[in-house]
């Protein structure tokens, strides 16, 4: 599906799709492709057919892994496949990818239908659909501003003072996928900043957010669950874990709430 976007799209959205493909296949972090499905929900058909094709190959050749890969990166999948099953496992993945690509290309249509200005309009279509569900009041302010943050509900520490610390927690469902990647990217950016050494960045699952987390960063569709799990904190949501602008916004937020 991501390959289909790369073929059809142009500009920054195409580069983001290429980055997401690398993170998805090599890093095993699946959340990065969710926004691309939401742009065109009919792509669920391509994903289902691709999945069915791969499972058929695995069942036909009686191939599988010795354990559950987590995260399900291509390297870990190969490492957990018995030597005699590696070819069949890779064949199943390849067949699944080809089927998904073929169907996705048909669903997506021409590149003219997915110009960057039209991609952003998909979000507005999704908002109109969400108006009919009960969680609209919770989700709508976040969708209007993908990096929306709530007003601080507790005093934030001053990282400008000697010994002051500030803890940022990236949270996701399992605490091992997108949250780990986001935490690693932010740590790298903080190394170049004067106050970076006084900012602690951790990652956790939504139900295990540490009590000392001053700022909680999560995907905007998980923001409501993060608030329920760790109420009374400072929150930010992120829509694309590969978007450099999102991390610059997080850094600006850290500066603003720790002055």
C-alpha positions as CSV (number, residue, x, y, z in Angstrom):
1,X,0.0,0.0,0.0
2,X,2.8,2.4,0.9
3,X,4.6,1.5,-2.4
4,X,1.4,2.5,-4.2
5,X,1.5,5.9,-2.5
6,X,5.1,6.3,-3.5
7,X,4.3,5.6,-7.1
8,X,1.3,7.9,-7.2
9,X,2.3,10.8,-5.0
10,X,4.8,13.6,-5.5
11,X,6.6,16.1,-3.3
12,X,6.9,15.9,0.5
13,X,4.0,13.5,1.0
14,X,5.9,11.0,-1.3
15,X,9.1,11.4,0.8
16,X,7.1,10.8,4.0
17,X,5.6,7.7,2.5
18,X,9.1,6.4,1.6
19,X,10.3,7.0,5.1
20,X,7.2,5.3,6.6
21,X,7.9,2.3,4.3
22,X,11.4,1.9,5.6
23,X,10.3,2.3,9.2
24,X,7.5,-0.2,8.7
25,X,9.5,-3.0,7.0
26,X,12.9,-2.6,8.7
27,X,11.8,-1.3,12.1
28,X,8.5,-3.2,12.3
29,X,6.5,-0.2,13.5
30,X,3.1,-0.5,11.9
31,X,1.5,2.7,13.2
32,X,3.3,4.8,10.6
33,X,1.0,3.6,7.8
34,X,-2.3,4.2,9.5
35,X,-2.7,7.8,8.3
36,X,-2.3,6.6,4.7
37,X,-5.2,4.2,5.1
38,X,-7.3,7.0,6.6
39,X,-6.7,9.2,3.6
40,X,-8.5,6.5,1.5
41,X,-10.3,4.0,3.7
42,X,-11.1,1.8,0.6
43,X,-7.4,0.7,0.9
44,X,-8.5,-1.6,3.7
45,X,-9.7,-3.9,0.8
46,X,-6.1,-4.0,-0.5
47,X,-4.7,-4.8,2.9
48,X,-7.2,-7.6,3.6
49,X,-6.6,-9.2,0.2
50,X,-2.9,-9.0,0.6
51,X,-3.1,-10.5,4.0
52,X,-5.3,-13.3,2.8
53,X,-2.8,-14.1,0.0
54,X,0.2,-14.3,2.3
55,X,-1.7,-16.5,4.8
56,X,-2.7,-18.8,2.0
57,X,1.0,-19.3,1.1
58,X,1.9,-20.0,4.7
59,X,-0.8,-22.5,5.1
60,X,-0.2,-24.2,1.8
61,X,3.5,-24.7,2.5
62,X,2.9,-25.2,6.2
63,X,5.5,-22.5,6.9
64,X,5.7,-20.2,9.9
65,X,7.9,-18.8,12.7
66,X,9.1,-20.2,16.0
67,X,7.9,-17.3,18.0
68,X,5.8,-14.0,17.7
69,X,8.0,-11.2,16.2
70,X,7.8,-8.0,18.2
71,X,8.4,-5.6,16.7
72,X,7.6,-7.4,13.4
73,X,10.5,-6.1,11.4
74,X,11.7,-8.0,8.3
75,X,15.0,-8.8,10.0
76,X,13.2,-10.3,13.0
77,X,10.8,-12.3,10.9
78,X,13.7,-13.9,9.0
79,X,15.5,-14.5,12.2
80,X,12.5,-16.4,13.8
81,X,11.9,-18.5,10.7
82,X,13.2,-22.1,10.8
83,X,16.0,-22.6,8.1
84,X,13.7,-24.8,6.0
85,X,10.8,-22.2,6.1
86,X,12.7,-19.0,5.3
87,X,12.0,-19.2,1.5
88,X,8.3,-19.9,2.0
89,X,7.9,-17.2,4.6
90,X,9.6,-14.6,2.3
91,X,7.5,-15.9,-0.6
92,X,4.3,-15.3,1.4
93,X,5.4,-11.8,2.3
94,X,6.3,-11.1,-1.3
95,X,3.0,-12.4,-2.6
96,X,1.1,-10.4,0.0
97,X,3.0,-7.2,-0.9
98,X,2.4,-7.7,-4.7
99,X,-1.4,-8.2,-4.2
100,X,-1.7,-5.2,-1.9
101,X,0.3,-3.1,-4.3
102,X,-1.8,-4.1,-7.3
103,X,-5.1,-3.5,-5.5
104,X,-3.9,-0.2,-3.9
105,X,-2.8,1.2,-7.3
106,X,-6.4,0.6,-8.6
107,X,-8.0,2.1,-5.5
108,X,-5.7,5.2,-5.3
109,X,-6.2,6.0,-8.9
110,X,-4.1,8.6,-10.8
111,X,-1.5,11.0,-9.2
112,X,-3.8,13.9,-10.1
113,X,-6.3,12.7,-7.6
114,X,-3.8,12.8,-4.8
115,X,-2.0,16.1,-5.1
116,X,-0.7,17.4,-1.8
117,X,-3.5,20.0,-1.5
118,X,-6.0,17.2,-1.9
119,X,-4.4,14.9,0.6
120,X,-5.0,17.5,3.4
121,X,-8.7,17.7,2.4
122,X,-9.0,14.0,3.3
123,X,-8.7,15.0,6.9
124,X,-11.7,17.2,6.6
125,X,-13.7,14.4,5.1
126,X,-12.7,12.2,8.1
127,X,-13.8,14.9,10.5
128,X,-17.3,15.0,8.9
129,X,-17.5,11.3,9.4
130,X,-16.5,11.5,13.0
131,X,-19.3,14.0,13.7
132,X,-21.6,11.0,13.8
133,X,-19.8,9.0,16.5
134,X,-19.9,9.5,20.2
135,X,-16.2,10.3,20.6
136,X,-16.4,13.4,18.4
137,X,-16.1,15.8,21.3
138,X,-12.9,14.1,22.3
139,X,-11.3,13.8,18.9
140,X,-12.4,17.0,17.1
141,X,-10.0,19.5,18.7
142,X,-7.1,17.2,18.1
143,X,-7.9,16.6,14.4
144,X,-8.2,20.4,13.8
145,X,-4.7,20.7,15.2
146,X,-2.7,17.5,15.0
147,X,-0.2,18.8,17.5
148,X,-2.7,20.3,19.9
149,X,-1.8,20.5,23.5
150,X,-4.0,21.0,26.5
151,X,-3.3,23.8,29.1
152,X,-0.9,22.6,31.8
153,X,-2.7,21.1,34.8
154,X,0.3,21.0,37.1
155,X,3.4,23.3,37.5
156,X,6.2,22.3,35.2
157,X,9.8,22.1,36.5
158,X,12.2,24.8,35.5
159,X,14.9,23.1,33.4
160,X,16.9,26.3,33.4
161,X,17.7,25.9,37.1
162,X,20.6,23.9,38.2
163,X,19.5,20.3,38.8
164,X,16.1,20.9,37.3
165,X,14.7,18.0,35.2
166,X,11.9,17.6,32.8
167,X,10.5,14.2,31.7
168,X,8.9,13.6,28.3
169,X,7.1,10.3,27.8
170,X,6.2,8.9,24.4
171,X,3.2,6.5,24.8
172,X,1.6,4.0,22.4
173,X,-0.4,0.8,22.8
174,X,2.5,-1.6,23.6
175,X,5.2,0.9,24.4
176,X,7.6,-0.8,22.0
177,X,6.9,0.5,18.5
178,X,6.1,4.1,17.6
179,X,6.8,5.4,21.1
180,X,10.3,3.9,21.1
181,X,11.0,5.5,17.7
182,X,9.7,8.9,18.7
183,X,11.7,8.9,22.0
184,X,14.9,8.0,20.1
185,X,14.4,10.8,17.6
186,X,13.7,13.4,20.3
187,X,16.7,12.3,22.3
188,X,18.9,12.9,19.3
189,X,17.6,16.4,18.7
190,X,18.0,17.2,22.4
191,X,21.7,16.4,22.4
192,X,22.3,19.5,20.3
193,X,20.5,21.8,22.7
194,X,22.0,23.5,25.8
195,X,19.2,22.2,28.1
196,X,19.1,18.8,26.5
197,X,21.0,17.0,29.2
198,X,18.4,18.0,31.7
199,X,15.5,16.6,29.7
200,X,14.7,12.9,30.2
201,X,12.9,11.1,27.4
202,X,11.2,7.8,28.0
203,X,8.7,5.6,26.2
204,X,5.9,3.4,27.7
205,X,2.6,1.8,27.0
206,X,-0.6,3.8,27.6
207,X,-1.4,1.9,30.8
208,X,2.1,2.3,32.2
209,X,2.9,6.0,31.8
210,X,5.3,6.9,34.6
211,X,4.1,9.2,37.4
212,X,7.0,11.6,36.9
213,X,6.2,12.3,33.2
214,X,5.7,16.1,32.8
215,X,4.8,15.9,29.1
216,X,3.1,13.0,27.4
217,X,3.4,12.7,23.6
218,X,1.2,10.2,21.7
219,X,-0.6,9.7,18.4
220,X,-3.6,12.0,18.2
221,X,-6.0,9.0,18.0
222,X,-4.6,7.7,21.3
223,X,-4.8,11.1,23.1
224,X,-8.0,10.3,24.9
225,X,-6.7,7.1,26.3
226,X,-3.5,8.8,27.5
227,X,-5.6,11.4,29.4
228,X,-7.6,8.6,31.1
229,X,-4.4,6.7,32.0
230,X,-2.4,9.7,33.3
231,X,-4.8,12.6,34.1
232,X,-3.6,16.0,35.1
233,X,-0.5,16.1,32.9
234,X,0.7,18.2,29.9
235,X,-0.2,16.5,26.6
236,X,0.8,16.7,23.0
237,X,-0.4,14.7,20.0
238,X,1.5,13.7,16.9
239,X,0.2,12.5,13.6
240,X,3.3,11.4,11.8
241,X,6.3,10.0,13.7
242,X,8.6,10.7,10.7
243,X,7.7,14.4,10.3
244,X,10.7,16.6,11.5
245,X,8.3,19.5,12.0
246,X,6.5,17.6,14.7
247,X,9.6,17.3,16.8
248,X,10.4,20.9,16.4
249,X,7.0,21.7,17.7
250,X,7.6,19.4,20.7
251,X,10.9,21.2,21.4
252,X,9.2,24.6,21.2
253,X,6.5,23.3,23.6
254,X,9.2,22.1,26.1
255,X,10.8,25.5,26.0
256,X,7.4,27.3,26.5
257,X,6.2,25.3,29.5
258,X,9.6,25.2,31.3
259,X,10.4,28.9,31.3
